[in-house]
Structure formats: C-alpha cells, structure tokens
Amino acid sequence: MEIFFGAFTSEWEQRRAALLHEMSSGGRGASAEEEMRRRLKQLAQLGAAGGGGSGGASGGGGSASKGRAAPRAQATPATTAARPMEARLAAIAKGSQPAVVKMASYGGGARVGAMLNYVSRGGELKVENESGRILEGREELARIRGDWDHLFQNRAESRDIGSFSVEIAASGFASDEALHEQVRSALTCGFGDRRYAYAIAKNDGGSVTVQGLVVLRSGQGERLTGDVKAARIIQGRYDASAAAGEAAAKFSFHGYGNGVEFGASRLRGLVDRHDDVRDDRGQLIANEKVAGDLVQKEWRGELHSRKSRDVMHVIMSARAGTDVAAFEGAVRDFLAHQFAGNRYVFAMHDPASDPKEAGEGGKRPHVHAHAIVAMKSDSGDRIETTPAVFREWRSVMAEKAREHGIEMEMTDRREFATPPAFTRTQVRPVSREGRTEHVGTSEAAQARYDAKRSGRRTVPKSDRSRQYIIKVQESWQKVALASGDLQTVAYATQHQKNLESSISIAQTETSGTVMRADFASNFRINLATLQEMVLEGQEVREMSRAEFETYEKKVETALFKLERSVSADDRADFDEIAGLARDFVNQKRELVDLYEQRNEALAEQGGESLRSEPRDPASDEWDAAVAKHGEAVVEAGNEAMIEIEHYREGLDRIEAGKFSADRKDGMQAGLQQAMERAARLAVEGNSYLRDVAEQDHDLRQAIIRAERQAEAQDLQDDERADVKNRDDDRSIEEKDKAPANGHAAADQRLEALDEPDRQPIDNDTREAHELASTVDAINRLQGRLDKDKEAAQRSGETTRTDPAQQHIPRLDELEREQMQQRERDRDDRDR
C-alpha cells in the first residue's frame, strides 16, 4: 500500500501516517528493533525539517506543496533563523507578548504517572501525544508508562534523608540541658558524623522518645537505606559503644526521601509539632525559616542527592485573552518542531474548562499548556537543556505563535533590566488563591523572590552581559527614532532609561558608595568615550576613505552624547573641546587625501618605488637627521622636543586667552623641567638636540646652563677625590684648569649659536600638538569635575569615583602613543 503524504494537512499528521506505514511494512535485512530505530530517526529528521503544523490554514499550504514527498526527503533538521533584535524590540513596543517556555521539573520513570495525572487533572482533560492522538481517561494515560519504559534509565533516586525515632531509657537528669546532652551522645554513637535534627518527648515511665531526621550519607560516603536494614546497622553500632552501658536505646526508621525539598518539608513539620527542636550541635531550630535555612545551607552539600532524569515537565503560557485554539496550534507546532523524534504528551489548561478550582491552583487567568517529554528519543539521543537551548525554545515558540496569528516575540531579561527568575527549590507555595504566593527557603532565595515579584530593575554584572546591554540600548534608541507612534517611542525611551539607571545603580553597588548625580556619571562616561574616539584617529594612516568616514561619524556621535549630558556651567568648556576635536579630525582628513593622492600617483607610475617620488621636507629632514646622528639618538631627542613644544603651545594658548590664566604657572614649570631634561640629554651626548639648539635659543641657553652645572659637579667630585687620595700639586693644577677649559669651550659654542629664530615645527609634530591640546582640554575639564566632587565631599555629601574616569589616559601615555605613531609613519615612508 502506498501512502500519499500530501493528502494530509499538517506535518504532524504526515508523521503519524508515516509511522503507521513504516511499522506495518516490516524490516528487511536487519532485526525488527534495529530497523525500527533507523526509521524512527528518519521520521524525527522529517519532523524537525517540517517544523510541525496545526492543521490550520497556515500549515495546510506548505503541506500540500510537498505532493508525494517521501518521509525521508529531509535529512537535516531545520534551524530557526535569529530574528533581529531591533525587530523584536519594536514588536514588543507595539504590544507583542513575550514567549514564555519554562522548564518546570525533571522526573524519573516512576513519576510519569503522577506527572500525567497532574497535567490531565486526573484524566478529566484531554491529552494529545506526539502523533496527534487524543488520549482520554485514566486507562489510556496509564498505558503511557509502559509504552515509554524502554526509554527510561529506571535509575532509583538516592535516599538522602531518613525519618527516625529512638526509645532511650533515660531518667533522673538534673536539667533539660543534661537530657539533651545525653540524647545527642546516644544519637552520635549510632549515626556517627551524620547531620541530624531531633525533638524529645518524655514518657511516663521515665524514658524518652526521640523523633527526628538524619542525613543518610556519612562524611566517608557510606549511605544508609533508611529502612529496617539500616536500623539494625545503627543499633549494632550503638550497642557496641560505651554509651550503651549508661542507657539502653532502640533505633528505628519510618521513611526516607530525596533532596533538599523533602528534608526541608519534613523538618518544618517537626518544628510545627514540637516546641524544642535542636540539631546535632545543640543549636535551637526555633521556627520554619531556621529549619529551611539549616537544610538549604548546611545539609545540602552533604546530601550528594541523585535523581533520575527520564522525563521533563515543560510549561508554555500566553497572556490572558489569547485565542485558545490558536495558542493550542502554536504549542502543537512548537513541540513537533523542537522535540521531533521524542515521545511527549501535552494538555491545555484553559480557565474556561479547567475542572480544578482557583483555590486549589486551577482556573488560572492565562491560558497555558503542560507537556511531559521523554528525555531520550527512540533513536537513543538525549535532549540538551542549557541556557542556549532554552533561548532557542522561546524563539521557536514565538515563531510558531506568529504563524497562528498571535503576536509573540522571544525576549531576554537583559533587554528590560528585569531580575532573574526564582526556581521551585528556592521557594515554597503558601497560597494558591489567584496568583500563587511563595516564601523563600532562605534569605537569598527570599531576596530573589521579592526582586522578581516587585519588578525591581537589575542588570547582570558580567562583561558579556554588559556588552549585550550596550547593544540593547542602541536598539531601543533606534526603535524610538524609527517609529512614528508616540506610544512606541515612549515605551522604547522608557526602557532605554531603565537600562541606564540600572547600570548606574549596579556601578554604585559595586563601588560601595553613593553617587552624587546621574549627570556626573553620564558626563564622565561620554567624556571618556570622546577621548577614546579622538585617540583612535592616530591609526588614520591605515584607514581607507570609508573607514575614515566611519571614524568621523563616531567622533560626531560621541560629541552629540557629550553635549546632551553637559551642564550650562560647562558649556564653554564643551565648545572648546568640540572645536579642538573637529580640528583634529579635519587635519586627519587632509592626511587621508594626501595619502590617497600619493597612492594614485604610484599606481599611474606602474609601481615605482617610493624613493622616486617627491618627498615632503619633513621626511627628508627626518631621514637626514637619522643618517647623521643615528635613529635612537633622533628618537630620544624628538621625544624631548615634543614635550617642550607641548608646554610652549599651552603657554601660547594662555596668552591668546584660549586657556585659563590659572594654569600659566604650571605650564611654565613644566616647560622648565622639559628644557632641563632635553639639556641633560644634549650634555650626555645627544648630538641631534645640539643641532636643534642652533635654531632654538631657549634650548641653547638651557644646554649652556646644564654644561656649567655638569662642570661644577665634576669639579666638586675631583676635589673630593683630591682630599681623599692626597694627590700631588700637579694633579691639583690640572683640576684647576678643567673649569676654565670648560668655560672656554662653552663660550665658543655660544658664539657659534647666534641665530635666535626657531625651526618651524613639521606637520607630524603639529598633529601631536593638536592631539595633546585636545586631550589637555579634556583633562582640564575632568579636573574641574574632580574639584566639584571634592567640594561636595567637604560639604558632607558622599560621592564615588566613577570607573569611566579611569579611562582618561595621562599625558605621558599619549606621548608614548605618539612616538609609536611616528615609528609607523617612518616605516610607511621607508616602504
């Protein structure tokens, strides 16, 4: 019999028909089991490629177009293309709902019946499996356990905590504390180093009954079974101990359980029934909160709990008022696409048809679906559950919902500055009336629950998340600029502001102090960003025209952001910074033009060497200086001259009224120190600086002063040596002649250096001066901010040091970068 798969209206119906056909046709050349595994895997690949369907109009057209396509036509599963962030955020701003797909829990094969009973409301709701078959009633649901049994590991859960009781013949104790010490001694003799909690009930005959919980795994890794056999082991240990001679005791176990949740629940029950509950260290467990903290924080690490993961419970939900039929189709398609090849069932929980009352946890106002999925497929593959996979689930669910006419988008909590979700082990329900209310099982869990329920804005602190949030802020800004709808603009702008304020709060919490104002933080951040953009221009010689235009736009964007955060008092400083930054960019544009012209000329000449081209005077002067003095000497001298010219340029701007006169003394002191350093280099043998001094009168005078100081120092050293060694009169006379000879040589050099005019600064040096001036203006404005901050601190206001300030480099770092740029320029000329 031949099956025409195109006759079916949806992918999941095709898969069901193909499965029935394959099972009825039998296998050839292989065992039935191997043939079945192979064909089921091929069917799984077909289902993944098709993406599922609902039987509606959206799925019918695609299915009909396949015609007589065989089930094995598709060999590779399809993947959902990532939807652009801006498109997602724009849709959310216009009213789309977020896709909600939750991993509720895992379970072993033994729990499948209980999970199905919950999902189906005790068999009252219809349940649909992966083949589209409707299962109704308890009998059909009970058969699922047997049908899926070959997919389960059937691994037993670990027995982590046991309930015990001990009858102790104890009497005649002076106080309750002495009684507790006797009880703990008896329990420790039997349980060893295991953790436990207990309560005492006194009997009429003088004996006491101790009830409690004990961690079944010891520190050495021995795990008790929590049954009669374990009781016999404990009893034997106690009877062999010295404590048995003081008081007889009889141990017994009454049950056991798995995990922290079981232990916390049982310990809270013990606290409810008894007034005086203590742990193995004698500490009082006063209330349910202390009981939960004890299990969560202290016992958890000693449990080594193990639980089989044969099935998982997944919940998909939508907003109240969502079309139930459309959402059911979207859920069906999502499960068929995401879990193709796996066994699963799902049921819809619609508030209109839910048989469970609201007070019992039913009739939720929003429509949702529960799915129980086998972790292992028929082909032997296991489902991966990682954060990346969960993100893919939400993306696929949103896509399938849109196909069924439901506006839905995948969202990330970092896009809205929402806190992380709490897990089922971190809270326990206290009320199911309406929206379920919980309490945290520990202080940290309670804080996480409160943050989520209150909607407190928060952002992750990892570097990867910070980079992601930067992209989110840019996307929200683009959405606001691109949309013409006022509500959309307001929504996008509000979330952009939420992210900015959350980042600011996170930075405040990290530093441990309170920020004076958001303005100062934003201003410093934008200031540092602008400076980084300006410094990036040093690499301009390696940029193409398109790259330079991108760089220019980045500088303008940085200026725009800085202007928005500047205060009225700092407006003049901003104008100065903006002018210097734009002048620097204009100079770089001219350089790009010159290099493009040079490259065009080289291309026209057929690849002639650079030495055949007309060289600019600055390059010729540099090469001549290197040939005469050596590269290392010229580099050191040039670095000293850059520092001198920086301070000269600053003094000139002060004289012109561009800089504040308050900085004049500092500039003059810096110039004097730079001159002294250059003069010392010249005296120590830097011939390049001596050549420069022929055109620089101030430098020439500084060198003369340095020579005289060096000669005076030499004279002092010689005199000390003369006193120490008691040399003869001849050596003393030679030393007396040394300064005279030195003065004569200095006078000769002074007569030779008679031109007071300075050599014009070359283009590269002028660029360095412009860059230094720009950075100097930024640093001066930063200093003004620092003064304001110090004044606020003196007035009693607590401020903090913004991390963005640390990005502003010092002048010596800029000079080193400038020297590296000069090296690259020289390499370009050599090539």
Summary of the structure (lengths in Angstrom):
residues: 831
radius of gyration: 41.1
end to end distance: 77.7
largest distance: 129.5
contacts: 2508
relative contact order: 0.07
helix: 60%
strand: 10%
